[in-house]
Amino acid sequence: MSETIRTLTNRRIVRKYKKAQICDEDLHLILQSGMNAASAKGIQPCTIVVVQNPDTLGRLTAMNAKIKGTDTDPLYGAPTALVVLADMEKSPNAWSDGCLILGNLMNAAAALHLGSCWINRAREEFELPEGKALLREWGLPEHLVGVGHCIVGYGDGPEPAASPRKDNFIKFIR
Ligand SMILES: Cc1cc2nc3c(=O)[nH]c(=O)nc-3n(C[C@H](O)[C@H](O)[C@H](O)COP(=O)(O)O)c2cc1C
């Protein structure tokens, strides 16, 4: 099996992280993979915001927890969050493009033996006044739509196993 197929098949979500930050070299490689995801008509309507600042991570965590209605940390204490934002004014496919970016980010992290997880509720976050404030601070337009966060870090604990794939996942017509 090629390394790429092995990575794509074995990537699993990680929900427990060490405090140590990932190195910039790995971060750069992950971002390269995200930026090179396909986008409809090649428009590249998304932006990836790299959040490693503890105060900003805390603000994302607080917003996400409020939306989720939980007291636990929805970002699992990961040291890096890559926020994918879509500009729907640039392309009607911006949301789909953003999902593909998130897939690439998680797979690239797995290829580098780093843990990652897609964290939901980004859409709601950037509809909140607190989210709009972040967009303004980041110098980004307030109409951007949050697609998701890819948290990244060193996994803490045993490698998670895959849940079984459902029986009817694939249908052959041939
Ligand atoms: C669109 C999407 C949203 C997700 N949101 C969350 C989330 O908010 N929190 C979380 O812990 N996992 C989240 N996940 C991870 C899934 O729960 C995980 O992929 C699923 O349980 C299967 O695990 P695996 O990716 O290791 O096979 C999300 C995954 C996707 C694709």
The ligand as an SDF file (V2000), in Angstrom:
LIG
                    3D

 31 33  0  0  0  0  0  0  0  0999 V2000
  -18.3010   17.8800    9.4870 C   0  0  0  0  0  0  0  0  0  0  0  0
  -17.6560   17.2910   10.7150 C   0  0  0  0  0  0  0  0  0  0  0  0
  -17.8470   17.8660   11.9350 C   0  0  0  0  0  0  0  0  0  0  0  0
  -17.2570   17.3360   13.0820 C   0  0  0  0  0  0  0  0  0  0  0  0
  -17.3850   17.9940   14.2710 N   0  0  0  0  0  0  0  0  0  0  0  0
  -16.7820   17.5010   15.3640 C   0  0  0  0  0  0  0  0  0  0  0  0
  -16.8270   18.2110   16.5910 C   0  0  0  0  0  0  0  0  0  0  0  0
  -17.3790   19.2990   16.7010 O   0  0  0  0  0  0  0  0  0  0  0  0
  -16.2160   17.6590   17.6660 N   0  0  0  0  0  0  0  0  0  0  0  0
  -15.5600   16.4590   17.5960 C   0  0  0  0  0  0  0  0  0  0  0  0
  -15.0500   16.0060   18.6110 O   0  0  0  0  0  0  0  0  0  0  0  0
  -15.4860   15.7690   16.4360 N   0  0  0  0  0  0  0  0  0  0  0  0
  -16.0510   16.2690   15.3230 C   0  0  0  0  0  0  0  0  0  0  0  0
  -15.9300   15.6160   14.1320 N   0  0  0  0  0  0  0  0  0  0  0  0
  -15.1930   14.3480   14.0640 C   0  0  0  0  0  0  0  0  0  0  0  0
  -16.1220   13.1650   13.8850 C   0  0  0  0  0  0  0  0  0  0  0  0
  -16.8640   12.9540   15.0620 O   0  0  0  0  0  0  0  0  0  0  0  0
  -15.2610   11.9390   13.5070 C   0  0  0  0  0  0  0  0  0  0  0  0
  -14.7110   12.1640   12.2330 O   0  0  0  0  0  0  0  0  0  0  0  0
  -16.0960   10.6600   13.5100 C   0  0  0  0  0  0  0  0  0  0  0  0
  -16.4760   10.3280   14.8110 O   0  0  0  0  0  0  0  0  0  0  0  0
  -15.3480    9.4960   12.8840 C   0  0  0  0  0  0  0  0  0  0  0  0
  -14.0730    9.3440   13.4640 O   0  0  0  0  0  0  0  0  0  0  0  0
  -12.7770    9.1730   12.5380 P   0  0  0  0  0  0  0  0  0  0  0  0
  -12.6500   10.4670   11.7480 O   0  0  0  0  0  0  0  0  0  0  0  0
  -11.6400    8.9800   13.4950 O   0  0  0  0  0  0  0  0  0  0  0  0
  -13.0250    8.0010   11.6660 O   0  0  0  0  0  0  0  0  0  0  0  0
  -16.4760   16.1470   12.9830 C   0  0  0  0  0  0  0  0  0  0  0  0
  -16.2680   15.5630   11.7250 C   0  0  0  0  0  0  0  0  0  0  0  0
  -16.8370   16.1340   10.6040 C   0  0  0  0  0  0  0  0  0  0  0  0
  -16.5500   15.5260    9.2550 C   0  0  0  0  0  0  0  0  0  0  0  0
  1  2  1  0
  2  3  1  0
  2 30  2  0
  3  4  2  0
  4  5  1  0
  4 28  1  0
  5  6  2  0
  6  7  1  0
  6 13  1  0
  7  8  2  0
  7  9  1  0
  9 10  1  0
 10 11  2  0
 10 12  1  0
 12 13  2  0
 13 14  1  0
 14 15  1  0
 14 28  1  0
 15 16  1  0
 16 17  1  0
 16 18  1  0
 18 19  1  0
 18 20  1  0
 20 21  1  0
 20 22  1  0
 22 23  1  0
 23 24  1  0
 24 25  2  0
 24 26  1  0
 24 27  1  0
 28 29  2  0
 29 30  1  0
 30 31  1  0
M  END
$$$$
